[in-house]
C-alpha cells in the first residue's frame, strides 16, 4: 500500500515538474495538460488507455529528477502509478474522465 502512495505522489510530482508549474489549485488543473490532447478519439471522454498514453508520453519526455525516477520504474510500476492517479481523478467511478474530472470540479 505504501508503494501506491509513493507512486501517486511520484506521478503527481513528475507531472508538476514536467510542466514547470507550482502545486497551486489552478496549476494542478493545468498540470494535467490539455484534455483535448489526451482525448485521442475526441469523444469527450479520456479512458484509462488514453490517459496512460498521454501521461506516460509527458513523463517520459521530461528531464526533471522526479521524471527521471518515474523512468526508472518497471513498466508495471509505471502503469500502476498512472492507473492509481486515473482512479483518483475519476471520482464518480465512471471508468473515464470528463472535463469536470480533468479540471478538478
N, C-alpha and C positions, 0 to 999 in steps of 0.2 A: 504494500500500500504506500509506503514512504516513497518508493521509486516513482509511483504515479504522480505524487505531489511534486516531486522533483522534475519529472517530465513536463508537467503542466507549467511549472514556473520557468523551466528552461525554454519551452516553446514560446511562451508569452514574452520572455525577456529577449529571445532571439528575434522575434518579430519586431519588438520595440527597437532593438539595436539595428536591425536590417533597414528600418525606415528612418532611423535617426530621431525618433520622437520621444519626448518625455512621457511618463505614465499618467498624464492628466486624463480625466474622463473624455475630453474631446480628442486627445491624442490616442487613447485606447480605441475609440471608434475608427479613427483614421488609420491606425496601425494595422488594422485587419486588411487594409488595402482596398482595392476597388472591387465592389460587389459585381459589377458588370464583367470585369476581367475574370473573376472566379467562376461566374456562371457561364461555363463553356458553351452550353447549348441554348443559352438566352431564354430559358423558360420561367425566369423569375424565382428560381429555387437553386440553392447550392447544395448538392448532395455531398455525402462524405467523400466520395471519389473525387469530385470536383474540388472540394476543399483541400484534400490531401495533395492533389496535383499542384494546386495554386500555392499552398503554404510551403510545401517542400521545395518548389521552384524558388520561392523568395528566400527561404533559409539557405538553400544550397549555393546561392549566388552571393550571399552576404559574407563579409570578411570580419565582422566583429568577433571578439572572443567567445561570446555566447553562441554565435552561429557556428563557430569552429567546433565547439563542444557538441553541438547538435550533430554535426557531420561525423563525429567520432562514434556516435551511437550505431548499433546494428540497424539494418533496415526494419526489423521487427520493433525495436525500441523507438525508432523514429515514427513508425506508423502508430504505435501505442500512444505516444505523446500527442500526435496530431489528432487522433481519434478521441482522446480524452478532452482535448480542447474543443473539438466539434460538439461533443456531448454536452459540455458546459454551456456553450453558446445556444444550443438547441433546447432552450428552457421548457418548451411545451412538448418535447419528445415527439416531434412530427417526423423526424427522420431526414429533415432537410433544414437549411437556413433560409429565411426570407430576409428582406431588407430590415425589418424590425429586429430580428436576431442579430444581424450583421452590425447594426448601429447601436445595439445595446438598449433598445427601447421596448 
